Amino acid sequence: MRVAVVGATGLVGTKMLEILTERNFPVTELIPVASSHSAGKKVSFKGKDYTVVTAETAISLKPQLAIFSAGGTVSKEWAPKFAEIGCYVVDNSSAWRMEPNIPLVVPEVNAHHLKKDSFIIANPNCSTIQMVVALNPLHKKFNLQRVVVSTYQSVTGTGQKAVSQLFNERAGIQGDKVYPHPIDLNVLPHIDVFQDNGYTKEEMKMMMETKKIMDHPQLKITATTVRIPTVGGHSESINASFQNPVSIQEIKEILLQEPGITLQDNPSINLYPMPLTAHDKDDVFVGRLRLDESAPNTINMWVVSDNLRKGAATNAVQIAEILVKNTWIS
């Protein structure tokens, strides 16, 4: 199987190669793709070096699968060209997510949205993925009505330059800045660009994508997304209201049975999800479960996941694994 990784030299692209190796995805020929500036560089995969090529060259090599993590502009231009040759594209950008005929997939939630003729498949926003993984099993039991979510997102969600800015500031080094303010010892209630309605694009992504993934267009949802000076995971405070009566014990029993979820909820021994302990893991970690005493059938929960893994690379590879399982690619 010929697999192209578009954006192979970036933060998420590098993680894609790592996940493909870890999960023993059946790659017979890797085609690492990047801009013309990076063409000719080498990347290592399963102990072998591969030469980075341009997207145009990659298409001529006729891959069966292309995993994109190179930004929306690249995806808009090149994803259709890969699809035209019968190559399945799993795209990590926001370019295709809200297109009506493009499936937006989190395998634990809506793998049934995948179709054999879906040659472009959208990978959701990182903060959306972990939220729907945690909420969907509860929705099936209690009928989710409203969500209020506030996020605490790692600088790795912005990319390598943001990580450099954080550690440069921590070391007192002057360097390039990707944020409009310092990030070390600070909190920025600003992820992506502000929209006319006062929300940021990141907040709108979470709100719109959740409805599409969960097949729940009537869901009431509002979001505030915040960048914090951590590396290795996004955290979310979620307030969720349901139509049916809920109990914390029943919620714990449901979450304990769900693949892809780890319940960490024992305040008596200070056990709760944290980015430090979620780092480099694929599960979504859930804790701080408690009833909202101000509203009926409502709970509070704390959800943490590694945004480069389940929030990006792992979810994309899991989608590709379904394509292989269905024998749509081989």
NORFEN-V423353 format. One line per field, one symbol per residue. psi: psi as a letter, one per 40 degrees, with the letter a starting at -180 (. if undefined). A space follows every 10 residues. Layout:
# NORFEN-V423353
psi: ???
This chain:
# NORFEN-V423353
psi: hhhhhhfdea dddddddddd ddefhghdhh ghhaiddehe iiihhfeihi hhiiddddde egidhhhhge iddddddddd ddddeehhhh heiededehd ehhhhhdedf deehidegeh hhhiiddddd dddddddddd deghdihhhh ighieeddad dddddddddd efhhaiheie iidhfihhfh haiiideeii dddddddddd dddefgdehh hiihhhhigi heiiihhhhh hidiiiiddd ddddddehie hhhgggddff hiiiddeehe ieihhhafhi iheeiifhii ihhiihddcd ecdddddddd dddddefdi.
